[in-house]
Amino acid sequence: MTEHHLAQLNVARLREPLDAPSMAEFLALFEPVNALADSAPGFVWRLTDGDADDATTIRPYGDDVIINMSVWESREALWNFTYRSGHLDVLRRRREWFLRMAEPSIVMWWVPAGRIPSVEEARDRLERVRREGPGPEAFTFREVYDPAGVTVEI
């Protein structure tokens, strides 16, 4: 077991409210994509609201923004789920359901293995990458750091 796991937060601004007919297909994809994540190699944890098996009611950025937050054993595990699984098909369709955001909408950071980050911590990390750009404490897939703070060649 590694000493650190990779936490991630991504945010998405909705084109329409989740109960709009145009969002029905997106909502129908939640269960299968979440099941895919839960069974993916290297998956550790994902945020849920406690009542549902997703985090759609957790809205720290306002009613028109949904969040996804999870923890993975490594950057490679998160990358493989994001870009080398059935998740990619849904990701490619994101413009059907979400507006393009001018600022960064994803952040990653290392946490000690076994620690689950809070939503507040995740918000702080995203604000940091928006303010300062990627660095050892808050980074993106384009510029990755290892747990020691060293840039990783990808």
Secondary structure in CASP SS format (residue, H / E / C, confidence):
PFRMAT SS
TARGET T0000
AUTHOR 0000-0000-0000
METHOD secondary structure of the structure
MODEL  1
M C 1.00
T C 1.00
E C 1.00
H E 1.00
H E 1.00
L E 1.00
A E 1.00
Q E 1.00
L E 1.00
N E 1.00
V E 1.00
A E 1.00
R E 1.00
L E 1.00
R C 1.00
E C 1.00
P C 1.00
L C 1.00
D C 1.00
A C 1.00
P H 1.00
S H 1.00
M H 1.00
A H 1.00
E H 1.00
F H 1.00
L H 1.00
A H 1.00
L H 1.00
F H 1.00
E H 1.00
P H 1.00
V H 1.00
N H 1.00
A H 1.00
L H 1.00
A H 1.00
D H 1.00
S C 1.00
A C 1.00
P C 1.00
G C 1.00
F E 1.00
V E 1.00
W E 1.00
R E 1.00
L C 1.00
T C 1.00
D C 1.00
G C 1.00
D C 1.00
A C 1.00
D C 1.00
D C 1.00
A C 1.00
T C 1.00
T C 1.00
I C 1.00
R C 1.00
P C 1.00
Y C 1.00
G C 1.00
D C 1.00
D C 1.00
V E 1.00
I E 1.00
I E 1.00
N E 1.00
M E 1.00
S E 1.00
V E 1.00
W E 1.00
E C 1.00
S C 1.00
R H 1.00
E H 1.00
A H 1.00
L H 1.00
W H 1.00
N H 1.00
F H 1.00
T H 1.00
Y H 1.00
R C 1.00
S C 1.00
G C 1.00
H H 1.00
L H 1.00
D H 1.00
V H 1.00
L H 1.00
R H 1.00
R C 1.00
R H 1.00
R H 1.00
E H 1.00
W H 1.00
F E 1.00
L E 1.00
R C 1.00
M C 1.00
A C 1.00
E C 1.00
P C 1.00
S C 1.00
I E 1.00
V E 1.00
M E 1.00
W E 1.00
W E 1.00
V E 1.00
P E 1.00
A C 1.00
G C 1.00
R C 1.00
I C 1.00
P C 1.00
S C 1.00
V H 1.00
E H 1.00
E H 1.00
A H 1.00
R H 1.00
D H 1.00
R H 1.00
L H 1.00
E H 1.00
R H 1.00
V H 1.00
R H 1.00
R H 1.00
E H 1.00
G C 1.00
P C 1.00
G E 1.00
P C 1.00
E C 1.00
A E 1.00
F E 1.00
T E 1.00
F C 1.00
R C 1.00
E E 1.00
V E 1.00
Y E 1.00
D C 1.00
P C 1.00
A C 1.00
G C 1.00
V C 1.00
T E 1.00
V E 1.00
E C 1.00
I C 1.00
END
